[in-house]
Amino acid sequence: MLSTPDYTIPKNPTDDPALDYDFLRSEGLRYIEEMGSALWTDYNIHDPGITLLEALCYAITDLGHRLQS
């Protein structure tokens, strides 16, 4: 009889920052605030720059998961 793999969510997620979307987003916001705070004052989700940051964080996270497989 063939057994199916046991798919579970780990209790302790990996420490790899490339797999942590929230970490990448918060670090990106920190860099934006540090480097562009004189000109860039809107860090809300409707700002196009934040949308681009989120898309980049998603792409890095996705690539990290694909490389891990």
Long-range contacts (C-beta under 8 A, 24 or more apart in sequence): 16-64, 16-68, 18-60, 18-61, 18-63, 18-64, 19-61, 19-64, 19-65, 19-68, 20-61, 21-57, 21-58, 21-61, 24-57, 24-60, 24-61, 25-53, 25-54, 25-57, 28-53, 28-56, 28-57, 29-53
